[in-house]
Amino acid sequence: MTGKEFRKAGHVLIDLIAEFLDSIPHRPVTGSATPKILRKLLNDPIPENGSDVLPLLSKTSELLFEHSLLNGHPRFWGYITSSAAPIGALGEMLAASVNPNAGAFALSPIATEIERQTIQWLAQWIGYPSTCGGIFVSGGNMANFVGFLAARKNKVDWDIRKEGLRDRKQLTVYCPKGTHTWVEKATDLFGLGTESIRWIDTDESQRLIADLLSSQIERDRKAGLHPFMVVGNGGSVSTGAVDSFPQLARICKAHNMWFHIDGAYGVPACMLSENKDLFNGLDLADSIALDPHKWLYSPLEAGCILVRNKEALHDTFNFHPEYYKFDGTDEDPVTNFHEYGLQNSRGFRALKVWLGMKQAGRKAYVKMIRDDIGLARSLFEIIQGTEGLEAVFNSLSITVFRYLPTPLENGAAPQEEYVNRLNEVLVTRLQESGEAYLSNAVINGKYCLRVCIVNFRTALSDIRALPEIVLRMGRAVDNELRMDRRGSFR
Ligand SMILES: *Cc1c(COP(=O)(O)O)cnc(C)c1O
């Protein structure tokens, strides 16, 4: 592409994107095409000869605009996926255009320093020591993996990187029930096996019960195992529960264990003055995972891990192959990020986060996060006052509820099993409808609908519209299931 061609194509593409962004609220939240239909659309022959840039970009834009789930939609509240700030898209384009390899300072001088600064700012925003180490990764899973590996390296008294796990005491890791599935992947991938996880029961506020944690650790030590890590949730994935960090930190200290916080979703909420008590003790963690692609509104992918002791992180990953000559000088040391994580070549993920932080500023983030939490709370209250719906749980910006079917013909309340089945079908129905998008959670055996608002585009009017949608579709599903049960109208 010549400079002239690039400029022209870029202008066209930016215009298309800008129109798309403006159009999102008027589109269905998700398209309805099945895999088969989509594969037909992609039925072009394998590219043997090239094609012109302008039609290529406009056709591709249309494909994406028409057949995507729009997580930037004001009524998207599924899983924990945020609306992305447009400046992040521009940042991605800028990063890809310069294309620094942020694996080593020499390959990415300014990108490395911007990443370092972003990590320090994130630490400062959440009240963590800014002398910490850290690195940008693809998301929460990878961030938690890095924390896990740092714990594994630094809480055993042999050289685990050299000798591995052979003939050693079984390492065990402790986390509340409901901890995200990354912990299963980590124990599997890094040689401990999923049986090394101790899932600790939670109380009615979905927080880990500290006494149970202590007694499990003591039992395991007596049995000759090696407890090395406790995971606390800073906003659990299903319910947004925040564990009691001071208690967990105390237990870790008593047993010389690593204290890790999975804050992939919720940690930015600690910036709100009203959440000071809730997140008390966050600064005691040895490591914290957080996801700028969640509550900091960065486009995917952007996860980050902070590790209190920078050297401990370096010790976990550092190797010095003979073909790398990336050392700085003692007076002006360099950071080579390949020595701090799993990747070698690395993209410039930090830029979109850094730009977002600078564009909006901390105060605006606090406001946007506070708005999300307020909207989730409002939804909870609206549901409490709505006949036919049951408000089940609310924490941070997550509200969990369910549809309650009307009594049976004989006047009896429908059985729990039926209510669960109905809500399970209802989640899919809602998702496919394109009217609003939410996901599910199972709480104390109740199959529920779950709204998680990490969305600066959501307004109170969007929240107010939800109960009517759920009631309408809930009644329809209820009727269908009952007909099915009677065996008629098949
Ligand atoms: C989202 C999430 C993860 C996983 O993060 P990804 O960015 O999807 O890899 C882990 N833990 C919690 C609490 C999360 O909310």
The ligand as an SDF file (V2000), in Angstrom:
LIG
                    3D

 15 15  0  0  0  0  0  0  0  0999 V2000
  -13.1790  -12.7200   33.7100 C   0  0  0  0  0  0  0  0  0  0  0  0
  -12.5760  -13.3370   34.8990 C   0  0  0  0  0  0  0  0  0  0  0  0
  -11.4990  -14.2200   34.7860 C   0  0  0  0  0  0  0  0  0  0  0  0
  -10.9520  -14.6410   33.4520 C   0  0  0  0  0  0  0  0  0  0  0  0
  -10.4890  -13.5410   32.7470 O   0  0  0  0  0  0  0  0  0  0  0  0
  -10.3370  -13.5260   31.1610 P   0  0  0  0  0  0  0  0  0  0  0  0
   -9.9840  -12.1260   30.8760 O   0  0  0  0  0  0  0  0  0  0  0  0
  -11.6490  -13.9530   30.6100 O   0  0  0  0  0  0  0  0  0  0  0  0
   -9.2570  -14.4980   30.8320 O   0  0  0  0  0  0  0  0  0  0  0  0
  -10.9520  -14.7000   35.9520 C   0  0  0  0  0  0  0  0  0  0  0  0
  -11.4490  -14.3550   37.1450 N   0  0  0  0  0  0  0  0  0  0  0  0
  -12.4830  -13.5150   37.2960 C   0  0  0  0  0  0  0  0  0  0  0  0
  -12.9660  -13.1460   38.6570 C   0  0  0  0  0  0  0  0  0  0  0  0
  -13.0820  -12.9730   36.1680 C   0  0  0  0  0  0  0  0  0  0  0  0
  -14.1120  -12.1400   36.3130 O   0  0  0  0  0  0  0  0  0  0  0  0
  1  2  1  0
  2  3  1  0
  2 14  2  0
  3  4  1  0
  3 10  2  0
  4  5  1  0
  5  6  1  0
  6  7  2  0
  6  8  1  0
  6  9  1  0
 10 11  1  0
 11 12  2  0
 12 13  1  0
 12 14  1  0
 14 15  1  0
M  END
$$$$
